[in-house]
Amino acid sequence: MPQLDRIDRAILTALQNNARLSNKELAAQVRLAPSSCLMPAGAHRRPAPPPRR
C-alpha cells in the first residue's frame, strides 16, 4: 500500500467519520479546494477488489 501523506490521511479520516460527505463539504473539512479532493477522495471511496483465489 502506498504511503499516505497528511492530506490523504485527513481525507480518509473525514470519510471514515461520514462517507456521505459531498466533495464540497469534504474540501471544507480538509481545507482544500474542491477540485483538489476529487481524485484522492475517489480513490478512498472505491471498494477494494475481491481477494484472489
Buried (B, 14 or more C-beta within 10 A) or exposed (E): EEEEEEBBEBBBEBBEEEEEBEBEBBBBBBEBEBEBBEEBBEEBEEEEEEEEE
